[in-house]
Amino acid sequence: MTIGKIIDGKGFAATLRAQVAEGVAAFAEKTARKPGLAVVLVGEDPASSVYVRNKGKMTLAAGMESFEFKLPATIGEEELLDLIEELNADERIDGILCQLPLPKHIDEASVIAAIDPAKDVDGFHVVNAGRLATGQETLVPCTPLGCIMLLKDELGDLGGLEAVVIGRSNIVGKPMAQLLLAENCTVTIAHSRTRDIASVVHRADIVVAAVGRAEMVKGEWIKPGATVIDVGINRVVDTEDGKSRIVGDVATAEALAHVRAITPVPGGVGPMTIAVLLRNTLVAAHARAG
Ligand code: GUN
């Protein structure tokens, strides 16, 4: 039995960060200022706090300026919108990221809509989502763009391949489908209401799993030789030793017997997201510098 390849997202992300750092140095030389990224965190969700800390560190390591805003979970929507307005007007800031999810009393769509599309390094603003959907150049959501980079590195031209995206979120599933379509794939989006998901997944040359359900995608669903991108980050408690560990949306050990290549969790897509965020911030800085 052949075993598939494990895609080294961690290594790819390190290379991308090094390239961005070079680009940042060249930008600073030319413009006499560093690109700046502002990250807004509302509340103290532990997972979000870890992400935000890592983003800050990596931003500085890439040679950019990092601005962090930690706000209490009780902050009102108006106050948050005021902060976004300040960041929009701040010349030192090229990228604004407001960590999601936000507390229930704040309307996420209103907050995203308040971000200047030119500084929307998450690519969540409807203007940027619309540009992506209509094939225009734009800031693209970090996680799906990272997935496409890994896929193109592994497979080269994706044209004509059958791609199945599992999950239809605005953050991953929908932009992922748009990016695959732009690469000339035949794209299907599967979701919680999809009938016979196993047979839908089985036609795919490319499977992108982004549902947030631990090891939901079984090995036998995968067509032999398919490439699998696992976006899931799920914490599970081991019934034997009681310890918690992180697993993806795909049953990786089973899938390895079927795939051509698969991203591991952790160390696959996760590190790509921050690397692409830094890349998007540099892209936004260049666009703003004209
Ligand atoms: N929460 C989970 N993923 C993301 C992301 O890519 N961007 C933001 N802003 N929040 C998130």
Boltz pocket constraint, residues with backbone or C-beta under 6 A from the ligand:
constraints:
  - pocket:
      binder: B
      contacts: [[A, 97], [A, 98], [A, 99], [A, 100], [A, 101], [A, 122], [A, 142], [A, 143], [A, 171], [A, 273]]
      max_distance: 6.0
